[in-house]
Structures are given as structure tokens and as C-alpha cells.
């Protein structure tokens, strides 16, 4: 099973995710923003606080998305531009 080793929040509610396979993929969070607890992520400040824990992407307030979902619903990116969370907030 793939696990998340790095996450970078990007603009438009997207996550740049590196998996333990070495793959870097882009996951779009927008389809989840109107679903249950994930509506909290509309707050860009909260969204930008994404971090890796327990092999997946997490946020404060006990929010997380299963690593299987992150992998299956993401698309590969061949040459990722690595933004820092500080760059995201500009």
C-alpha cells in the first residue's frame, strides 16, 4: 500500500503529494469541500496547515483523507514545482 511521505498545499485547494513509491501526484480537494467535516478546509489558512502523519495527509481538528483515496484520486505530475506553505499564502 502506498503511504504519504510529503505534502505541499498548493493554490486552488490542491495538494502536491509524494508517496513512498517516489511518485509525486496532485490531489484536488475541491470535490470534498462541501462534504461533511471537510467543509472546514474552505478556510485557506486551515487548508495550508496540511501535514503528514500516520502515512497520510492530516490537518488540525482531526481531519485526514485515507492514503488509498489520495493515491487513486490523484494524477501524476512529472516535474513538480515545490512551493512552501508560505508561498501558498501569498
PDB file as gemmi writes it, atoms N, CA and C in Angstrom:
CRYST1    1.000    1.000    1.000  90.00  90.00  90.00 P 1                      
ATOM      1  N   UNK A   1       0.836  -1.192   0.000  1.00  0.00           N  
ATOM      2  CA  UNK A   1       0.000   0.000   0.000  1.00  0.00           C  
ATOM      3  C   UNK A   1       0.881   1.256   0.000  1.00  0.00           C  
ATOM      4  N   UNK A   2       0.471   2.245  -0.769  1.00  0.00           N  
ATOM      5  CA  UNK A   2       1.201   3.499  -0.824  1.00  0.00           C  
ATOM      6  C   UNK A   2       0.953   4.303   0.446  1.00  0.00           C  
ATOM      7  N   UNK A   3       1.988   4.991   0.882  1.00  0.00           N  
ATOM      8  CA  UNK A   3       1.829   5.891   2.015  1.00  0.00           C  
ATOM      9  C   UNK A   3       2.435   7.243   1.650  1.00  0.00           C  
ATOM     10  N   UNK A   4       1.940   8.274   2.285  1.00  0.00           N  
ATOM     11  CA  UNK A   4       2.360   9.641   2.018  1.00  0.00           C  
ATOM     12  C   UNK A   4       3.627   9.936   2.812  1.00  0.00           C  
ATOM     13  N   UNK A   5       4.620  10.525   2.131  1.00  0.00           N  
ATOM     14  CA  UNK A   5       5.850  10.913   2.825  1.00  0.00           C  
ATOM     15  C   UNK A   5       6.056  12.428   2.842  1.00  0.00           C  
ATOM     16  N   UNK A   6       5.334  13.156   1.965  1.00  0.00           N  
ATOM     17  CA  UNK A   6       5.471  14.612   1.920  1.00  0.00           C  
ATOM     18  C   UNK A   6       4.212  15.200   1.308  1.00  0.00           C  
ATOM     19  N   UNK A   7       3.801  16.349   1.818  1.00  0.00           N  
ATOM     20  CA  UNK A   7       2.647  17.062   1.254  1.00  0.00           C  
ATOM     21  C   UNK A   7       2.964  18.547   1.182  1.00  0.00           C  
ATOM     22  N   UNK A   8       2.535  19.165   0.086  1.00  0.00           N  
ATOM     23  CA  UNK A   8       2.667  20.608  -0.080  1.00  0.00           C  
ATOM     24  C   UNK A   8       1.310  21.146  -0.531  1.00  0.00           C  
ATOM     25  N   UNK A   9       0.657  21.965   0.304  1.00  0.00           N  
ATOM     26  CA  UNK A   9      -0.594  22.591  -0.128  1.00  0.00           C  
ATOM     27  C   UNK A   9      -0.302  23.573  -1.257  1.00  0.00           C  
ATOM     28  N   UNK A  10      -1.111  23.526  -2.294  1.00  0.00           N  
ATOM     29  CA  UNK A  10      -0.955  24.432  -3.426  1.00  0.00           C  
ATOM     30  C   UNK A  10      -2.235  25.236  -3.597  1.00  0.00           C  
ATOM     31  N   UNK A  11      -2.195  26.172  -4.522  1.00  0.00           N  
ATOM     32  CA  UNK A  11      -3.371  27.005  -4.778  1.00  0.00           C  
ATOM     33  C   UNK A  11      -4.510  26.150  -5.325  1.00  0.00           C  
ATOM     34  N   UNK A  12      -5.691  26.709  -5.326  1.00  0.00           N  
ATOM     35  CA  UNK A  12      -6.898  26.034  -5.823  1.00  0.00           C  
ATOM     36  C   UNK A  12      -7.217  24.747  -5.072  1.00  0.00           C  
ATOM     37  N   UNK A  13      -6.878  24.705  -3.805  1.00  0.00           N  
ATOM     38  CA  UNK A  13      -7.185  23.549  -2.962  1.00  0.00           C  
ATOM     39  C   UNK A  13      -6.625  22.249  -3.540  1.00  0.00           C  
ATOM     40  N   UNK A  14      -5.404  22.306  -3.993  1.00  0.00           N  
ATOM     41  CA  UNK A  14      -4.735  21.104  -4.472  1.00  0.00           C  
ATOM     42  C   UNK A  14      -3.578  20.776  -3.548  1.00  0.00           C  
ATOM     43  N   UNK A  15      -3.276  19.492  -3.476  1.00  0.00           N  
ATOM     44  CA  UNK A  15      -2.158  19.009  -2.675  1.00  0.00           C  
ATOM     45  C   UNK A  15      -1.142  18.332  -3.584  1.00  0.00           C  
ATOM     46  N   UNK A  16       0.088  18.727  -3.456  1.00  0.00           N  
ATOM     47  CA  UNK A  16       1.182  18.015  -4.104  1.00  0.00           C  
ATOM     48  C   UNK A  16       1.646  16.971  -3.090  1.00  0.00           C  
ATOM     49  N   UNK A  17       1.558  15.708  -3.477  1.00  0.00           N  
ATOM     50  CA  UNK A  17       1.826  14.627  -2.534  1.00  0.00           C  
ATOM     51  C   UNK A  17       2.911  13.721  -3.078  1.00  0.00           C  
ATOM     52  N   UNK A  18       3.893  13.429  -2.240  1.00  0.00           N  
ATOM     53  CA  UNK A  18       4.906  12.433  -2.582  1.00  0.00           C  
ATOM     54  C   UNK A  18       4.600  11.171  -1.795  1.00  0.00           C  
ATOM     55  N   UNK A  19       4.585  10.055  -2.509  1.00  0.00           N  
ATOM     56  CA  UNK A  19       4.313   8.761  -1.896  1.00  0.00           C  
ATOM     57  C   UNK A  19       5.612   7.986  -1.684  1.00  0.00           C  
ATOM     58  N   UNK A  20       5.546   6.964  -0.862  1.00  0.00           N  
ATOM     59  CA  UNK A  20       6.722   6.153  -0.566  1.00  0.00           C  
ATOM     60  C   UNK A  20       7.264   5.422  -1.794  1.00  0.00           C  
ATOM     61  N   UNK A  21       6.513   5.418  -2.879  1.00  0.00           N  
ATOM     62  CA  UNK A  21       6.954   4.815  -4.140  1.00  0.00           C  
ATOM     63  C   UNK A  21       7.879   5.749  -4.906  1.00  0.00           C  
ATOM     64  N   UNK A  22       7.992   7.000  -4.445  1.00  0.00           N  
ATOM     65  CA  UNK A  22       8.773   8.009  -5.143  1.00  0.00           C  
ATOM     66  C   UNK A  22       7.932   8.840  -6.095  1.00  0.00           C  
ATOM     67  N   UNK A  23       6.675   8.453  -6.293  1.00  0.00           N  
ATOM     68  CA  UNK A  23       5.783   9.191  -7.179  1.00  0.00           C  
ATOM     69  C   UNK A  23       5.340  10.493  -6.521  1.00  0.00           C  
ATOM     70  N   UNK A  24       5.247  11.533  -7.347  1.00  0.00           N  
ATOM     71  CA  UNK A  24       4.695  12.811  -6.900  1.00  0.00           C  
ATOM     72  C   UNK A  24       3.407  13.001  -7.686  1.00  0.00           C  
ATOM     73  N   UNK A  25       2.313  13.217  -6.952  1.00  0.00           N  
ATOM     74  CA  UNK A  25       0.993  13.292  -7.584  1.00  0.00           C  
ATOM     75  C   UNK A  25       0.256  14.523  -7.075  1.00  0.00           C  
ATOM     76  N   UNK A  26      -0.764  14.940  -7.828  1.00  0.00           N  
ATOM     77  CA  UNK A  26      -1.570  16.106  -7.483  1.00  0.00           C  
ATOM     78  C   UNK A  26      -2.982  15.651  -7.150  1.00  0.00           C  
ATOM     79  N   UNK A  27      -3.441  16.025  -5.954  1.00  0.00           N  
ATOM     80  CA  UNK A  27      -4.774  15.657  -5.486  1.00  0.00           C  
ATOM     81  C   UNK A  27      -5.611  16.922  -5.354  1.00  0.00           C  
ATOM     82  N   UNK A  28      -6.792  16.912  -5.957  1.00  0.00           N  
ATOM     83  CA  UNK A  28      -7.710  18.044  -5.913  1.00  0.00           C  
ATOM     84  C   UNK A  28      -8.705  17.853  -4.774  1.00  0.00           C  
ATOM     85  N   UNK A  29      -8.654  18.727  -3.797  1.00  0.00           N  
ATOM     86  CA  UNK A  29      -9.527  18.626  -2.625  1.00  0.00           C  
ATOM     87  C   UNK A  29     -10.893  19.255  -2.885  1.00  0.00           C  
ATOM     88  N   UNK A  30     -11.032  20.060  -3.933  1.00  0.00           N  
ATOM     89  CA  UNK A  30     -12.284  20.801  -4.166  1.00  0.00           C  
ATOM     90  C   UNK A  30     -13.544  19.934  -4.144  1.00  0.00           C  
ATOM     91  N   UNK A  31     -13.559  18.728  -4.719  1.00  0.00           N  
ATOM     92  CA  UNK A  31     -14.789  17.928  -4.661  1.00  0.00           C  
ATOM     93  C   UNK A  31     -15.220  17.538  -3.241  1.00  0.00           C  
ATOM     94  N   UNK A  32     -14.334  17.653  -2.279  1.00  0.00           N  
ATOM     95  CA  UNK A  32     -14.627  17.248  -0.902  1.00  0.00           C  
ATOM     96  C   UNK A  32     -15.045  18.420  -0.021  1.00  0.00           C  
ATOM     97  N   UNK A  33     -14.887  19.649  -0.506  1.00  0.00           N  
ATOM     98  CA  UNK A  33     -15.103  20.829   0.338  1.00  0.00           C  
ATOM     99  C   UNK A  33     -16.536  21.014   0.810  1.00  0.00           C  
ATOM    100  N   UNK A  34     -17.498  20.422   0.126  1.00  0.00           N  
ATOM    101  CA  UNK A  34     -18.894  20.538   0.552  1.00  0.00           C  
ATOM    102  C   UNK A  34     -19.398  19.264   1.220  1.00  0.00           C  
ATOM    103  N   UNK A  35     -18.486  18.401   1.629  1.00  0.00           N  
ATOM    104  CA  UNK A  35     -18.867  17.122   2.231  1.00  0.00           C  
ATOM    105  C   UNK A  35     -18.479  17.081   3.711  1.00  0.00           C  
ATOM    106  N   UNK A  36     -19.467  17.092   4.554  1.00  0.00           N  
ATOM    107  CA  UNK A  36     -19.267  16.889   5.990  1.00  0.00           C  
ATOM    108  C   UNK A  36     -18.180  17.760   6.601  1.00  0.00           C  
ATOM    109  N   UNK A  37     -17.300  17.113   7.355  1.00  0.00           N  
ATOM    110  CA  UNK A  37     -16.263  17.835   8.099  1.00  0.00           C  
ATOM    111  C   UNK A  37     -15.258  18.531   7.196  1.00  0.00           C  
ATOM    112  N   UNK A  38     -15.169  18.107   5.935  1.00  0.00           N  
ATOM    113  CA  UNK A  38     -14.181  18.696   5.041  1.00  0.00           C  
ATOM    114  C   UNK A  38     -14.520  20.129   4.651  1.00  0.00           C  
ATOM    115  N   UNK A  39     -15.743  20.590   4.932  1.00  0.00           N  
ATOM    116  CA  UNK A  39     -16.073  21.987   4.618  1.00  0.00           C  
ATOM    117  C   UNK A  39     -15.203  22.954   5.414  1.00  0.00           C  
ATOM    118  N   UNK A  40     -14.601  22.483   6.512  1.00  0.00           N  
ATOM    119  CA  UNK A  40     -13.676  23.312   7.284  1.00  0.00           C  
ATOM    120  C   UNK A  40     -12.464  23.729   6.444  1.00  0.00           C  
ATOM    121  N   UNK A  41     -12.133  22.903   5.441  1.00  0.00           N  
ATOM    122  CA  UNK A  41     -10.947  23.172   4.624  1.00  0.00           C  
ATOM    123  C   UNK A  41     -11.146  24.323   3.647  1.00  0.00           C  
ATOM    124  N   UNK A  42     -12.357  24.862   3.574  1.00  0.00           N  
ATOM    125  CA  UNK A  42     -12.566  26.064   2.773  1.00  0.00           C  
ATOM    126  C   UNK A  42     -11.776  27.231   3.349  1.00  0.00           C  
ATOM    127  N   UNK A  43     -11.490  27.150   4.635  1.00  0.00           N  
ATOM    128  CA  UNK A  43     -10.632  28.138   5.291  1.00  0.00           C  
ATOM    129  C   UNK A  43      -9.207  27.906   4.785  1.00  0.00           C  
ATOM    130  N   UNK A  44      -8.721  28.795   3.949  1.00  0.00           N  
ATOM    131  CA  UNK A  44      -7.409  28.618   3.315  1.00  0.00           C  
ATOM    132  C   UNK A  44      -6.269  28.506   4.331  1.00  0.00           C  
ATOM    133  N   UNK A  45      -6.419  29.191   5.449  1.00  0.00           N  
ATOM    134  CA  UNK A  45      -5.386  29.101   6.478  1.00  0.00           C  
ATOM    135  C   UNK A  45      -5.315  27.685   7.037  1.00  0.00           C  
ATOM    136  N   UNK A  46      -6.469  27.084   7.276  1.00  0.00           N  
ATOM    137  CA  UNK A  46      -6.501  25.705   7.752  1.00  0.00           C  
ATOM    138  C   UNK A  46      -5.991  24.754   6.671  1.00  0.00           C  
ATOM    139  N   UNK A  47      -6.446  24.945   5.432  1.00  0.00           N  
ATOM    140  CA  UNK A  47      -6.002  24.083   4.337  1.00  0.00           C  
ATOM    141  C   UNK A  47      -4.472  24.087   4.217  1.00  0.00           C  
ATOM    142  N   UNK A  48      -3.874  25.246   4.379  1.00  0.00           N  
ATOM    143  CA  UNK A  48      -2.416  25.384   4.247  1.00  0.00           C  
ATOM    144  C   UNK A  48      -1.651  24.692   5.375  1.00  0.00           C  
ATOM    145  N   UNK A  49      -2.347  24.245   6.409  1.00  0.00           N  
ATOM    146  CA  UNK A  49      -1.692  23.576   7.534  1.00  0.00           C  
ATOM    147  C   UNK A  49      -1.582  22.067   7.353  1.00  0.00           C  
ATOM    148  N   UNK A  50      -1.801  21.577   6.142  1.00  0.00           N  
ATOM    149  CA  UNK A  50      -1.707  20.136   5.881  1.00  0.00           C  
ATOM    150  C   UNK A  50      -0.331  19.615   6.293  1.00  0.00           C  
ATOM    151  N   UNK A  51      -0.331  18.429   6.878  1.00  0.00           N  
ATOM    152  CA  UNK A  51       0.921  17.795   7.297  1.00  0.00           C  
ATOM    153  C   UNK A  51       0.776  16.283   7.153  1.00  0.00           C  
ATOM    154  N   UNK A  52       1.904  15.593   7.200  1.00  0.00           N  
ATOM    155  CA  UNK A  52       1.905  14.135   7.085  1.00  0.00           C  
ATOM    156  C   UNK A  52       1.949  13.519   8.482  1.00  0.00           C  
ATOM    157  N   UNK A  53       1.041  12.581   8.722  1.00  0.00           N  
ATOM    158  CA  UNK A  53       1.029  11.804   9.960  1.00  0.00           C  
ATOM    159  C   UNK A  53       0.338  10.478   9.661  1.00  0.00           C  
ATOM    160  N   UNK A  54       0.787   9.431  10.286  1.00  0.00           N  
ATOM    161  CA  UNK A  54       0.177   8.108  10.119  1.00  0.00           C  
ATOM    162  C   UNK A  54       0.052   7.715   8.644  1.00  0.00           C  
ATOM    163  N   UNK A  55       1.071   8.065   7.849  1.00  0.00           N  
ATOM    164  CA  UNK A  55       1.156   7.694   6.426  1.00  0.00           C  
ATOM    165  C   UNK A  55       0.134   8.375   5.528  1.00  0.00           C  
ATOM    166  N   UNK A  56      -0.469   9.467   5.987  1.00  0.00           N  
ATOM    167  CA  UNK A  56      -1.446  10.158   5.146  1.00  0.00           C  
ATOM    168  C   UNK A  56      -1.389  11.658   5.388  1.00  0.00           C  
ATOM    169  N   UNK A  57      -2.253  12.395   4.711  1.00  0.00           N  
ATOM    170  CA  UNK A  57      -2.345  13.851   4.880  1.00  0.00           C  
ATOM    171  C   UNK A  57      -3.367  14.145   5.963  1.00  0.00           C  
ATOM    172  N   UNK A  58      -2.973  15.016   6.889  1.00  0.00           N  
ATOM    173  CA  UNK A  58      -3.841  15.402   8.007  1.00  0.00           C  
ATOM    174  C   UNK A  58      -3.866  16.921   8.133  1.00  0.00           C  
ATOM    175  N   UNK A  59      -4.855  17.391   8.858  1.00  0.00           N  
ATOM    176  CA  UNK A  59      -4.978  18.795   9.218  1.00  0.00           C  
ATOM    177  C   UNK A  59      -5.367  18.857  10.691  1.00  0.00           C  
ATOM    178  N   UNK A  60      -5.239  20.023  11.304  1.00  0.00           N  
ATOM    179  CA  UNK A  60      -5.776  20.181  12.657  1.00  0.00           C  
ATOM    180  C   UNK A  60      -7.263  19.828  12.668  1.00  0.00           C  
ATOM    181  N   UNK A  61      -7.818  19.646  13.837  1.00  0.00           N  
ATOM    182  CA  UNK A  61      -9.230  19.285  14.034  1.00  0.00           C  
ATOM    183  C   UNK A  61      -9.521  17.839  13.639  1.00  0.00           C  
ATOM    184  N   UNK A  62      -8.499  16.990  13.672  1.00  0.00           N  
ATOM    185  CA  UNK A  62      -8.651  15.558  13.370  1.00  0.00           C  
ATOM    186  C   UNK A  62      -9.161  15.289  11.956  1.00  0.00           C  
ATOM    187  N   UNK A  63      -8.769  16.110  11.005  1.00  0.00           N  
ATOM    188  CA  UNK A  63      -9.139  15.894   9.617  1.00  0.00           C  
ATOM    189  C   UNK A  63      -8.049  15.103   8.909  1.00  0.00           C  
ATOM    190  N   UNK A  64      -8.442  14.129   8.112  1.00  0.00           N  
ATOM    191  CA  UNK A  64      -7.494  13.397   7.285  1.00  0.00           C  
ATOM    192  C   UNK A  64      -8.228  12.737   6.131  1.00  0.00           C  
ATOM    193  N   UNK A  65      -7.464  12.352   5.128  1.00  0.00           N  
ATOM    194  CA  UNK A  65      -8.005  11.636   3.975  1.00  0.00           C  
ATOM    195  C   UNK A  65      -7.185  10.362   3.825  1.00  0.00           C  
ATOM    196  N   UNK A  66      -7.846   9.244   3.626  1.00  0.00           N  
ATOM    197  CA  UNK A  66      -7.163   7.952   3.531  1.00  0.00           C  
ATOM    198  C   UNK A  66      -6.110   7.981   2.427  1.00  0.00           C  
ATOM    199  N   UNK A  67      -4.942   7.382   2.674  1.00  0.00           N  
ATOM    200  CA  UNK A  67      -3.895   7.391   1.658  1.00  0.00           C  
ATOM    201  C   UNK A  67      -4.310   6.691   0.367  1.00  0.00           C  
ATOM    202  N   UNK A  68      -5.175   5.692   0.469  1.00  0.00           N  
ATOM    203  CA  UNK A  68      -5.656   5.000  -0.741  1.00  0.00           C  
ATOM    204  C   UNK A  68      -6.445   5.964  -1.621  1.00  0.00           C  
ATOM    205  N   UNK A  69      -7.288   6.780  -0.989  1.00  0.00           N  
ATOM    206  CA  UNK A  69      -8.070   7.770  -1.727  1.00  0.00           C  
ATOM    207  C   UNK A  69      -7.144   8.799  -2.365  1.00  0.00           C  
ATOM    208  N   UNK A  70      -6.181   9.266  -1.602  1.00  0.00           N  
ATOM    209  CA  UNK A  70      -5.242  10.255  -2.123  1.00  0.00           C  
ATOM    210  C   UNK A  70      -4.511   9.725  -3.353  1.00  0.00           C  
ATOM    211  N   UNK A  71      -4.149   8.452  -3.327  1.00  0.00           N  
ATOM    212  CA  UNK A  71      -3.407   7.880  -4.451  1.00  0.00           C  
ATOM    213  C   UNK A  71      -4.317   7.657  -5.657  1.00  0.00           C  
ATOM    214  N   UNK A  72      -5.440   7.005  -5.440  1.00  0.00           N  
ATOM    215  CA  UNK A  72      -6.332   6.640  -6.545  1.00  0.00           C  
ATOM    216  C   UNK A  72      -6.935   7.873  -7.217  1.00  0.00           C  
ATOM    217  N   UNK A  73      -7.275   8.891  -6.436  1.00  0.00           N  
ATOM    218  CA  UNK A  73      -7.953  10.071  -6.970  1.00  0.00           C  
ATOM    219  C   UNK A  73      -6.986  11.185  -7.387  1.00  0.00           C  
ATOM    220  N   UNK A  74      -5.691  10.938  -7.323  1.00  0.00           N  
ATOM    221  CA  UNK A  74      -4.716  11.949  -7.726  1.00  0.00           C  
ATOM    222  C   UNK A  74      -4.168  11.635  -9.112  1.00  0.00           C  
ATOM    223  N   UNK A  75      -3.500  12.619  -9.693  1.00  0.00           N  
ATOM    224  CA  UNK A  75      -2.894  12.440 -11.009  1.00  0.00           C  
ATOM    225  C   UNK A  75      -1.388  12.658 -10.888  1.00  0.00           C  
ATOM    226  N   UNK A  76      -0.615  11.899 -11.658  1.00  0.00           N  
ATOM    227  CA  UNK A  76       0.841  12.077 -11.607  1.00  0.00           C  
ATOM    228  C   UNK A  76       1.251  13.456 -12.139  1.00  0.00           C  
ATOM    229  N   UNK A  77       2.277  14.000 -11.539  1.00  0.00           N  
ATOM    230  CA  UNK A  77       2.883  15.210 -12.088  1.00  0.00           C  
ATOM    231  C   UNK A  77       4.352  14.898 -12.329  1.00  0.00           C  
ATOM    232  N   UNK A  78       4.797  15.128 -13.522  1.00  0.00           N  
ATOM    233  CA  UNK A  78       6.141  14.703 -13.909  1.00  0.00           C  
ATOM    234  C   UNK A  78       7.228  15.601 -13.337  1.00  0.00           C  
ATOM    235  N   UNK A  79       7.020  16.894 -13.360  1.00  0.00           N  
ATOM    236  CA  UNK A  79       8.035  17.790 -12.799  1.00  0.00           C  
ATOM    237  C   UNK A  79       7.336  18.767 -11.876  1.00  0.00           C  
ATOM    238  N   UNK A  80       7.305  18.427 -10.623  1.00  0.00           N  
ATOM    239  CA  UNK A  80       6.583  19.239  -9.640  1.00  0.00           C  
ATOM    240  C   UNK A  80       7.375  20.487  -9.285  1.00  0.00           C  
ATOM    241  N   UNK A  81       6.659  21.588  -9.165  1.00  0.00           N  
ATOM    242  CA  UNK A  81       7.238  22.815  -8.638  1.00  0.00           C  
ATOM    243  C   UNK A  81       6.924  22.812  -7.156  1.00  0.00           C  
ATOM    244  N   UNK A  82       7.938  22.753  -6.340  1.00  0.00           N  
ATOM    245  CA  UNK A  82       7.727  22.643  -4.899  1.00  0.00           C  
ATOM    246  C   UNK A  82       7.539  24.022  -4.291  1.00  0.00           C  
ATOM    247  N   UNK A  83       6.334  24.272  -3.815  1.00  0.00           N  
ATOM    248  CA  UNK A  83       6.020  25.519  -3.130  1.00  0.00           C  
ATOM    249  C   UNK A  83       6.053  25.259  -1.638  1.00  0.00           C  
ATOM    250  N   UNK A  84       6.468  26.236  -0.911  1.00  0.00           N  
ATOM    251  CA  UNK A  84       6.383  26.111   0.543  1.00  0.00           C  
ATOM    252  C   UNK A  84       5.010  26.619   0.971  1.00  0.00           C  
ATOM    253  N   UNK A  85       4.531  26.222   2.143  1.00  0.00           N  
ATOM    254  CA  UNK A  85       3.254  26.756   2.619  1.00  0.00           C  
ATOM    255  C   UNK A  85       3.243  28.279   2.674  1.00  0.00           C  
ATOM    256  N   UNK A  86       4.388  28.896   2.929  1.00  0.00           N  
ATOM    257  CA  UNK A  86       4.448  30.360   2.961  1.00  0.00           C  
ATOM    258  C   UNK A  86       4.175  30.924   1.570  1.00  0.00           C  
ATOM    259  N   UNK A  87       4.674  30.260   0.520  1.00  0.00           N  
ATOM    260  CA  UNK A  87       4.408  30.697  -0.843  1.00  0.00           C  
ATOM    261  C   UNK A  87       2.922  30.590  -1.146  1.00  0.00           C  
ATOM    262  N   UNK A  88       2.261  29.578  -0.623  1.00  0.00           N  
ATOM    263  CA  UNK A  88       0.845  29.351  -0.872  1.00  0.00           C  
ATOM    264  C   UNK A  88      -0.005  30.519  -0.392  1.00  0.00           C  
ATOM    265  N   UNK A  89       0.368  31.107   0.724  1.00  0.00           N  
ATOM    266  CA  UNK A  89      -0.450  32.160   1.329  1.00  0.00           C  
ATOM    267  C   UNK A  89      -0.285  33.512   0.644  1.00  0.00           C  
ATOM    268  N   UNK A  90       0.616  33.643  -0.286  1.00  0.00           N  
ATOM    269  CA  UNK A  90       0.846  34.953  -0.943  1.00  0.00           C  
ATOM    270  C   UNK A  90      -0.318  35.343  -1.807  1.00  0.00           C  
TER     271      UNK A  90                                                      
END                                                                             
